[in-house]
Amino acid sequence: MAKTANINVRIEPEVKQQAEDLFGSFGISVTDAINIFLRTSIMEGGFPFQIRKPRFNAETLAIQEARDIMSGKIQAKSYKTTDEFIQALNAED
């Protein structure tokens, strides 16, 4: 059957690039991956994977914050003196 229907999706450019890189590593396009997802969903009668709400805790949030700091997504706080650091901690209370 010829592919004649279009689906337009708006996504963040970074997500698009990551998807292209991922699926390209398998030798398929994002369009191919979407077709696989849709056909598998139809065969399964729903999502072909379990959908759950992510469970975050202080440890996983700290790990993500460390990754964001290392990647430059967020700027880490810095202090010139110990007193300045302690004053900042006390100000948060």
TAVENVEN-V424871 format. One record per run of one state. SS is the DSSP state (H for helix, E for strand, L for the rest). FROM is the first residue (numbers start at 1). LEN is the number of residues. If there is no record, write none. Layout:
SS/FROM/LEN
SS/FROM/LEN
This chain:
L/1/12
H/13/13
L/26/4
H/30/15
L/45/13
H/58/14
L/72/10
H/82/11
L/93/1
